[in-house]
Amino acid sequence: AAQTERTSMSATVEHITEGTLTLADVQEKVGGYFEAVKLKDGRYMLVNEDGVLAGLPLNKEATQLMAELGPYPDRIVGNVVVVPQMGVVSTT
């Protein structure tokens, strides 16, 4: 069967500028376990680490952000959270 690239307006980029998030908060927002990608401006993009395997929709805004500020260009899928620093994510 041919694979088609799914795009959806439902894939979001949420910018957190203040306060803290728990690990559970981030996992809920991105839909599972996440990985953090450090951007060139010092912020971190938190993405679903299994998003491609799970068939999450292309996130055009996050893909563009990654192209501009990421360590490498990459297709980003699913919802992402952008935080100013990893200290925003609380492990407690």
Rosetta blueprint (number, residue, H / E / L):
1 A L
2 A L
3 Q L
4 T L
5 E L
6 R L
7 T E
8 S L
9 M L
10 S L
11 A L
12 T L
13 V E
14 E E
15 H E
16 I L
17 T L
18 E L
19 G L
20 T L
21 L E
22 T E
23 L H
24 A H
25 D H
26 V H
27 Q H
28 E H
29 K H
30 V H
31 G L
32 G L
33 Y L
34 F E
35 E E
36 A E
37 V E
38 K E
39 L L
40 K L
41 D L
42 G L
43 R L
44 Y E
45 M E
46 L E
47 V E
48 N E
49 E L
50 D L
51 G L
52 V L
53 L L
54 A L
55 G L
56 L L
57 P L
58 L E
59 N L
60 K H
61 E H
62 A H
63 T H
64 Q H
65 L H
66 M H
67 A H
68 E H
69 L H
70 G L
71 P L
72 Y L
73 P L
74 D L
75 R L
76 I L
77 V E
78 G L
79 N L
80 V E
81 V E
82 V E
83 V E
84 P L
85 Q L
86 M H
87 G H
88 V H
89 V E
90 S E
91 T L
92 T L
